[in-house]
């Protein structure tokens, strides 16, 4: 199905505003080059002299302008891709989180995104199993860097088994090709107990480290399983997590001495479940991998004084902070210090995840209905504070399509997010 480059917003004091572009206009070409998505708009629109061809109410017109110094093009679009729908995944991973979604959610949550354009634009992890030669040529021409790649294992046979795709190309050859193009890559290994950990984890980290600095990082992620999982995977035991933690931290020490960076980074869940202190900010080597669950807790701790000031300014003598079960112990310690410094009592309430199942404990996957069910049974403070990460859906909705104002009405308390 063909989509179109429909403009949704025009920024003030931009070239687009000066040309009189309006929301609802369709951008067709820039300097006679058809635009397929916002990447084309950024690439072709970076020149000093621009000729834009647009369609308004069925009529095409050509607009010409010379960009002023530091003047942005200033356009937003209804969707980032114009010519085609988002590229779907052609793998059948047993541990795919999208396949473990409960029924009845918004359609976008069931899309298995494997689109290299979304990887470049939004940091989504892709497998590189569906690229055409035209895609490779475009990545090189437009220097789409960095990209984010799910490797899982560098052993070709094991990777094909994990992806359930016997035709998956060899990932190391693909990563070497990206390196030759000068493309930076962040990778991840989603670990499944007894499958791609142990010696296979050693092999994967060692193979990927040979491609540093083109391969910039490896995020080590424990498999996430909901109650809707129908495969043979299982979550990690605490002892198994300890073995992985020891293995990866040993690699970090080794690679720090040879590469100058730790290169392999454990997601926060390994530290929290094991009761280990989260690393200092310097241990992440200046990388921002928070979207993949790496360094989220450290970022919160580093910004806590500022967050604390915001919490202290809320209108209420007592507060209730609700969060996922994994984060609750750390937040409880922060609440004690907060009460000592401000005199404002704050109770931390862990919310069990009934929506996805008890094995899902992270705050970002809390459903509004679980928050309501848990907090209705408790005596609440005058204000309720919830994790901002649970409201990342359209218009600030939770996974089950509840907005903060819906929860405020259900709990009869004002809702704030941190």
C-alpha positions in Angstrom: 0.0 0.0 0.0 1.4 3.4 -1.1 1.6 6.1 1.5 2.5 9.7 0.8 4.7 12.4 2.2 1.9 14.4 3.8 3.2 17.4 5.9 1.8 17.4 9.4 3.6 20.5 10.8 5.6 23.4 9.6 8.0 25.0 12.0 8.0 28.8 12.5 11.1 30.6 11.2 12.0 27.8 8.9 12.5 27.7 5.1 9.3 25.7 4.8 7.4 28.5 6.6 9.0 31.1 4.3 7.9 29.2 1.3 4.3 29.1 2.6 4.1 25.3 3.0 1.1 24.1 5.0 0.0 21.0 6.9 -1.8 18.8 4.4 0.5 19.6 1.6 2.2 16.6 0.0 5.9 16.8 -0.7 6.8 15.1 -4.0 10.4 15.9 -4.9 13.4 17.9 -3.7 15.8 19.1 -6.4 14.0 16.7 -8.8 14.7 13.7 -6.6 11.5 11.8 -5.4 11.3 11.6 -1.7 10.5 8.2 -0.2 10.7 9.0 3.5 12.1 11.5 6.0 15.6 10.3 5.4 15.4 11.5 1.7 14.0 14.8 3.0 17.0 15.2 5.3 19.5 14.1 2.7 18.3 16.0 -0.3 17.0 18.9 1.7 20.5 19.6 3.2 21.6 21.6 0.1 21.8 25.4 0.0 19.6 25.8 -3.1 16.3 23.9 -3.1 13.5 23.3 -5.5 10.5 21.6 -3.9 7.6 20.1 -5.8 4.5 19.9 -3.7 0.8 18.9 -4.3 -1.9 21.0 -2.6 -5.6 20.1 -3.1 -4.8 18.1 -6.2 -2.7 20.8 -7.9 1.1 20.6 -8.1 3.4 23.5 -7.8 7.1 24.2 -7.7 8.8 26.3 -5.0 12.4 27.6 -5.1 14.4 29.1 -2.3 18.0 29.6 -1.1 18.5 28.5 2.4 19.6 31.2 4.8 22.5 30.6 7.2 21.5 27.9 9.8 17.9 27.9 8.5 16.1 24.6 9.1 13.9 23.1 6.4 11.3 22.8 9.2 8.9 20.0 8.2 7.2 17.2 10.0 5.2 14.4 8.3 2.3 12.2 9.2 4.5 9.2 9.1 8.3 8.7 8.5 7.9 6.5 5.5 6.1 7.7 2.4 6.5 5.2 -0.5 6.0 1.9 1.4 4.7 0.6 4.7 7.2 -0.2 7.5 9.4 -3.2 6.5 8.3 -6.3 8.4 10.4 -9.0 9.9 10.8 -12.2 8.0 12.1 -14.3 10.9 10.1 -16.4 13.4 12.1 -16.0 16.6 10.6 -18.2 19.4 11.4 -15.4 21.9 10.0 -12.5 19.9 8.3 -10.2 22.3 5.8 -8.9 19.7 4.5 -12.5 19.3 3.9 -12.6 23.1 1.4 -9.7 23.2 -2.0 -10.3 24.6 -5.0 -10.0 22.2 -7.0 -6.8 21.8 -4.3 -4.1 21.9 -3.8 -1.4 19.3 -2.7 -2.7 15.9 0.7 -1.0 16.0 1.8 -3.3 18.9 1.6 -6.3 16.7 3.9 -5.0 13.9 7.2 -6.9 13.7 9.4 -4.0 12.7 12.6 -4.9 10.9 13.1 -1.7 8.9 16.6 -0.4 8.5 15.2 3.1 8.0 13.5 3.0 11.5 16.8 1.7 12.9 18.6 4.8 11.6 15.8 7.2 12.6 14.7 5.8 15.9 17.3 3.3 17.1 15.2 0.2 16.5 17.1 -3.0 16.5 16.9 -4.9 13.2 18.3 -8.3 12.0 19.6 -7.3 8.5 17.9 -10.4 7.0 15.6 -8.6 4.6 18.0 -6.1 2.9 18.1 -5.8 -0.9 21.1 -4.6 -2.9 19.2 -1.4 -3.4 19.0 -1.0 0.4 22.7 -1.6 0.8 23.5 1.0 -1.9 21.3 3.5 -0.2 22.8 2.9 3.2 26.2 3.6 1.7 25.2 6.6 -0.4 23.3 8.4 2.4 25.6 7.1 5.1 22.8 5.9 7.3 24.8 5.7 10.5 24.5 4.5 13.2 22.4 1.3 12.8 21.2 -1.0 15.5 21.4 -4.7 14.9 20.1 -7.8 16.7 22.9 -10.3 16.4 21.9 -13.0 19.0 24.8 -15.1 18.0 27.7 -14.8 15.5 27.7 -18.6 14.9 25.8 -18.7 11.6 24.0 -22.0 12.3 23.0 -21.0 15.8 21.8 -17.6 14.6 19.6 -19.2 11.8 18.2 -21.6 14.4 17.4 -18.7 16.8 15.8 -16.6 14.0 14.1 -19.8 12.6 15.3 -18.6 9.3 17.5 -21.0 7.3 18.2 -18.4 4.7 19.5 -15.7 7.1 22.8 -14.3 5.7 26.0 -14.6 7.8 25.9 -11.7 10.2 29.7 -11.2 10.4 29.9 -10.8 6.7 27.2 -8.2 6.8 28.8 -6.3 9.7 32.1 -6.3 7.8 30.4 -4.8 4.8 28.9 -2.0 7.0 32.3 -1.4 8.4 33.8 -1.0 4.9 31.1 1.6 4.3 32.1 3.5 7.4 28.7 2.8 9.1 28.8 2.5 12.9 26.7 -0.3 14.4 25.3 -0.9 17.9 24.5 -4.6 18.4 22.6 -6.6 20.9 22.6 -10.3 22.1 19.2 -11.4 23.5 20.3 -14.4 25.6 18.3 -17.5 26.0 19.4 -19.9 28.8 21.4 -22.8 27.5 21.3 -21.6 23.9 23.5 -18.6 23.1 25.1 -18.0 26.4 28.2 -19.8 27.8 30.8 -20.5 25.1 28.5 -19.1 22.4 28.4 -15.8 24.3 32.2 -15.8 24.5 32.4 -16.4 20.7 29.9 -13.6 19.9 31.5 -11.0 22.1 35.0 -11.9 20.8 33.9 -11.9 17.1 32.1 -8.5 17.4 35.0 -6.9 19.3 37.2 -7.6 16.3 35.1 -5.2 14.3 35.5 -2.3 16.8 35.2 0.7 16.3 32.7 0.1 13.5 30.8 -2.1 15.9 30.6 0.3 18.8 28.9 -1.8 21.4 27.2 -5.0 22.4 24.1 -4.9 24.7 23.6 -8.1 26.6 19.9 -8.6 27.2 18.1 -11.4 29.1 15.2 -13.0 27.2 11.8 -11.4 28.1 8.9 -13.8 28.3 5.3 -13.0 29.0 2.5 -15.4 30.1 1.5 -15.6 26.4 4.8 -17.3 25.4 4.1 -20.6 23.7 7.6 -21.7 22.9 10.2 -23.7 24.8 12.2 -20.8 26.2 12.4 -20.1 29.9 13.6 -17.1 31.9 17.0 -17.1 33.7 17.5 -18.3 37.2 19.4 -16.1 39.6 22.4 -18.4 39.5 22.4 -18.4 35.7 22.3 -14.6 35.7 25.3 -14.5 38.0 27.2 -16.7 35.6 26.4 -14.4 32.7 27.3 -11.3 34.8 30.7 -12.7 35.7 31.3 -13.7 32.1 30.5 -10.3 30.7 32.3 -8.3 33.4 35.4 -10.4 32.7 35.1 -9.4 29.0 34.7 -5.8 30.0 38.0 -5.8 32.0 39.8 -7.5 29.1 38.4 -5.2 26.4 39.0 -2.1 28.4 42.7 -2.9 28.4 42.8 -3.7 24.6 40.1 -1.4 23.1 40.0 1.4 25.7 36.2 0.8 26.2 34.2 -2.0 27.9 32.4 -2.7 24.6 29.9 -5.2 26.1 27.3 -3.7 28.4 24.7 -5.6 30.6 21.2 -4.2 30.7 20.1 -3.0 34.1 18.0 -6.1 34.8 21.2 -8.2 35.4 22.3 -5.8 38.2 18.9 -5.4 39.8 18.0 -9.0 39.9 21.4 -9.9 41.3 21.4 -7.1 43.9 24.6 -5.7 42.3 25.4 -2.0 42.4 24.7 -0.4 39.0 27.9 0.8 37.4 28.9 4.5 37.5 28.2 6.7 34.5 31.8 6.4 33.3 31.4 2.6 32.9 29.1 3.2 29.9 32.0 4.9 28.0 29.9 7.9 26.9 27.3 5.8 25.0 23.6 6.3 25.4 22.0 2.9 25.2 19.1 3.6 27.5 16.4 2.7 25.0 17.8 -0.8 25.2 17.6 -0.9 29.0 21.4 -0.2 29.5 22.1 2.6 32.0 18.6 3.7 32.7 19.0 3.4 36.5 22.3 5.1 36.4 20.8 8.0 34.4 18.0 8.3 37.0 20.5 8.3 39.9 22.6 10.9 38.2 19.6 13.2 37.7 18.0 12.4 41.0 18.6 15.8 42.7 16.8 17.5 39.9 14.0 14.9 40.0 13.8 15.3 43.7 13.3 19.1 43.4 10.4 18.4 41.0 8.8 15.9 43.4 9.2 18.3 46.3 7.3 21.0 44.4 4.2 18.8 43.9 1.1 19.9 45.5 0.6 17.3 48.3 1.9 16.6 51.8 2.3 12.9 51.1 3.2 11.0 48.0 2.8 7.5 46.6 5.4 6.3 44.0 4.3 3.2 42.0 6.7 1.3 39.9 7.6 -2.1 38.5 8.8 -4.8 40.9 12.3 -4.7 39.6 12.9 -1.0 40.3 11.0 -0.8 43.6 13.9 -1.6 45.9 16.1 1.2 44.5 13.2 3.6 44.5 12.4 2.8 48.1 16.0 3.8 49.1 15.6 7.0 47.2 12.2 7.6 48.9 13.9 7.4 52.4 16.5 10.0 51.5 13.8 12.1 49.9 11.8 12.1 53.1 14.8 13.0 55.2 15.7 15.9 53.0 12.3 17.3 52.3 10.1 16.1 55.1 7.6 14.7 52.6 6.7 11.0 53.2 6.8 9.0 50.0 5.7 5.3 49.9 6.9 3.1 47.1 4.5 0.5 45.9 5.6 -2.3 43.6 3.0 -3.2 41.0 2.8 -6.9 40.0 2.4 -7.2 36.2 -0.8 -9.2 35.7 -1.2 -7.9 32.2 1.9 -9.7 30.9 2.6 -12.1 33.7 4.8 -12.2 36.8 8.0 -12.8 34.8 7.7 -9.2 33.4 8.9 -6.8 36.2 10.2 -3.7 34.4 8.4 -0.4 34.9 8.2 0.5 31.2 5.8 -2.5 30.6 3.3 -1.7 33.3 -0.3 -1.6 32.3 -2.6 1.1 33.6 -5.2 -1.5 34.7 -2.5 -3.2 36.9 -1.6 0.1 38.5 -5.3 0.8 39.3 -5.9 -2.7 40.7 -2.9 -2.5 43.0 -3.3 1.0 44.2 -7.0 0.8 44.8 -6.2 -1.7 47.6 -3.8 0.7 49.4 -4.0 3.9 51.3 -2.6 6.5 49.0 -0.7 9.7 49.4 -2.2 13.0 48.2 -0.4 12.6 44.9 0.6 9.5 42.9 3.8 9.4 40.9 4.2 6.9 38.0 7.1 6.0 35.7 7.1 8.1 32.6 8.2 5.1 30.5 4.8 3.3 30.8 3.1 6.1 28.8 4.9 5.9 25.5 2.0 5.0 23.3 0.1 7.4 21.0 -1.0 10.6 22.9 0.8 9.4 26.0 -1.1 6.1 26.5 0.0 3.1 28.3 0.1 -0.3 26.6 -3.6 -0.9 27.5 -4.5 2.6 26.2 -4.9 4.4 29.5 -3.7 8.0 29.9 -2.5 9.6 33.1 -5.9 11.4 33.3 -7.7 8.1 33.1 -5.7 6.8 36.1 -6.2 10.0 38.0 -10.0 9.6 37.6 -9.9 5.9 38.6 -7.7 6.6 41.7 -9.2 10.0 42.6 -5.6 11.4 42.8 -3.6 13.7 40.6 -1.0 11.7 38.6 2.6 12.9 38.0 5.3 11.2 35.9 9.0 10.8 36.5 
